[in-house]
Amino acid sequence: MEYNWDWSILVQEPYLWWLITGTGWTLAVSAAAWCIAVVLGTLIGIARTLPNRFVAGIATAYTELFRNVPLLVQLFLWYFVAPEILPAPMGHWIKRDLPLPEFATAVVGLGLYTAARVSIQVRAGIQSLRRGLAMAGYAQGMTVAQVYRHILLPVAFRVVIPPFTTEFLTVFKNSSLALTIGVLELTAQSGQISEYSFHSFEAFTAATAIYILITMTVAAAMSLVERRLPAVA
């Protein structure tokens, strides 16, 4: 049986609007989760390089736990299990009163998972620097916090820009798993278009094209940023 191609279905209502809103939710989940991942992952990465073994051990335990449990399992745990084991008032608030609980859960789950991966990159960036940089800071009377803030982190972040770019693209693609807990992001909306119109090839081809366009745009932007930053000596 010959397939009846009809690309015009993609610009018809409500299908066009579904693609637009799906793309919007994908970008929102990805951006919010990335903010959590960068902030938390940086703190954990720093903690893993501190001389305090207790702090470093806790940070290492977090990293190993979150990066070795599949993201899909983590999303299910946050969405279905966490509200049931928390104190009743908090669990009730998450399930009934929290605005957009599916979106919030996806952001938290994806953000915490990615933070573990970011922490590895931050730690590697700091450890790749010459020890003399930190020693020079201490010799000038700087505290540990000042050495990290003014010397180590600015240089380390320059080193980890390429892996950070890859990690953001991974977050963007992993956001498609949010459909499993009810977020109508791009993949979910493409599936909905397929079910309503019976034009699966057109719907998922459009989704694929949108994913490629956004990832290539991000990669090109980060490549430009990397070229404009001074090289690490």
RAURPE-V139679 format. One record per pair of residues at least 6 apart in sequence whose ideal C-beta (glycine too) atoms are under 8 Angstrom apart, sorted by the first residue. I is the first residue (numbers start at 0). J is the second residue. D is the distance in whole Angstrom. If there is no record, write none. Layout:
BEGIN
{{I,J,D} {I,J,D}}
END
This chain:
BEGIN
{{2,200,7} {4,200,7} {4,201,7} {5,198,6} {5,201,7} {6,201,6} {8,14,6} {8,192,8} {8,196,5} {8,198,5} {8,201,6} {8,202,8} {9,15,6} {9,18,7} {9,192,8} {9,201,6} {9,202,8} {9,205,5} {14,192,5} {14,195,8} {14,196,6} {14,202,8} {17,183,8} {17,188,4} {17,191,6} {17,192,6} {18,185,7} {18,188,6} {18,189,7} {18,192,7} {18,205,6} {18,206,8} {18,209,7} {20,183,7} {20,188,7} {21,183,6} {21,184,5} {21,185,4} {21,186,8} {21,187,7} {21,188,3} {21,189,7} {21,206,8} {22,185,5} {22,209,6} {22,213,8} {24,102,7} {24,177,8} {24,182,6} {24,183,6} {24,184,4} {24,185,7} {25,171,7} {25,174,5} {25,175,8} {25,184,4} {25,185,4} {25,186,8} {26,213,8} {27,102,7} {28,102,7} {28,105,5} {28,106,6} {28,109,7} {28,174,4} {28,177,5} {28,182,7} {28,184,6} {29,109,8} {29,167,8} {29,170,5} {29,171,5} {29,174,5} {31,106,4} {31,110,7} {32,105,7} {32,106,5} {32,109,4} {32,110,4} {32,113,6} {32,170,6} {32,174,7} {33,110,7} {33,113,7} {33,167,6} {33,170,5} {34,110,7} {35,106,7} {35,107,7} {35,110,3} {35,111,7} {35,113,8} {35,114,7} {36,109,8} {36,110,5} {36,111,8} {36,113,4} {36,114,5} {36,116,8} {36,117,5} {36,166,8} {36,170,7} {37,117,6} {37,163,8} {39,110,7} {39,111,7} {39,114,4} {39,117,8} {39,118,8} {40,113,7} {40,114,4} {40,115,7} {40,116,7} {40,117,3} {40,118,4} {40,120,8} {40,121,6} {41,117,7} {41,118,8} {41,121,5} {41,152,8} {43,58,5} {43,61,6} {43,62,6} {43,114,6} {43,115,7} {43,117,8} {43,118,4} {43,121,8} {44,58,8} {44,117,7} {44,118,4} {44,119,7} {44,120,7} {44,121,3} {44,122,4} {44,124,8} {44,125,7} {45,121,7} {45,122,8} {45,125,7} {45,147,6} {45,152,8} {46,54,5} {46,55,6} {46,57,7} {46,58,4} {47,55,5} {47,58,5} {47,59,6} {47,62,7} {47,118,7} {47,122,5} {48,55,7} {48,122,6} {48,125,5} {48,126,6} {49,55,6} {49,143,8} {58,118,7} {61,115,7} {61,118,8} {62,115,5} {62,118,5} {62,119,6} {63,115,8} {64,115,8} {65,73,7} {65,111,6} {65,112,5} {65,114,7} {65,115,4} {66,112,7} {66,115,4} {66,116,6} {66,119,7} {68,112,8} {70,108,7} {70,109,7} {70,112,5} {70,173,6} {70,176,6} {71,176,6} {71,179,6} {73,108,5} {73,111,7} {73,112,6} {74,104,7} {74,105,7} {74,108,4} {74,109,8} {74,176,6} {74,177,7} {74,179,6} {74,180,6} {75,179,7} {75,180,7} {76,108,8} {77,104,5} {77,107,6} {77,108,5} {78,100,8} {78,101,7} {78,104,5} {78,108,8} {78,180,4} {81,90,8} {81,93,7} {82,89,8} {82,90,4} {82,91,8} {82,93,4} {82,94,5} {83,90,6} {84,90,8} {85,93,7} {93,100,6} {94,100,7} {97,103,6} {101,177,7} {101,180,5} {101,181,4} {101,182,5} {102,177,8} {102,182,6} {104,180,6} {105,174,7} {105,176,8} {105,177,4} {105,180,6} {105,182,5} {109,170,6} {109,173,6} {109,174,6} {109,176,8} {109,177,7} {112,173,8} {113,166,7} {113,169,7} {113,170,5} {113,173,8} {116,166,6} {116,169,8} {117,163,7} {117,166,6} {120,159,5} {120,162,5} {120,163,7} {120,166,7} {121,155,7} {121,159,6} {123,159,7} {124,155,4} {124,156,7} {124,158,4} {124,159,4} {125,151,6} {125,152,8} {125,155,5} {127,155,8} {127,158,6} {128,151,6} {128,154,6} {128,155,6} {128,158,8} {132,150,5} {132,151,7} {132,154,7} {133,146,5} {133,150,7} {133,151,6} {135,150,8} {136,145,7} {136,146,4} {136,149,7} {136,150,5} {137,146,6} {141,149,7} {141,150,8} {154,231,6} {156,163,8} {157,228,6} {157,229,8} {157,231,5} {158,231,6} {160,221,7} {160,224,7} {160,225,5} {160,228,7} {161,221,8} {161,225,7} {163,221,8} {164,217,7} {164,218,6} {164,221,4} {164,222,8} {164,225,8} {167,217,6} {167,221,8} {168,214,5} {168,217,6} {168,218,7} {171,210,8} {171,213,7} {171,214,6} {171,217,7} {172,210,7} {172,214,8} {174,184,6} {175,184,7} {175,185,7} {175,186,4} {177,184,5} {177,187,8} {178,184,6} {178,186,5} {178,187,4} {178,190,7} {183,191,7} {185,206,5} {185,209,6} {185,210,7} {186,206,6} {188,206,8} {189,202,5} {189,203,5} {189,205,7} {189,206,4} {190,202,7} {192,198,7} {192,201,8} {192,202,4} {193,199,4} {193,202,5} {193,203,7} {196,202,7}}
END
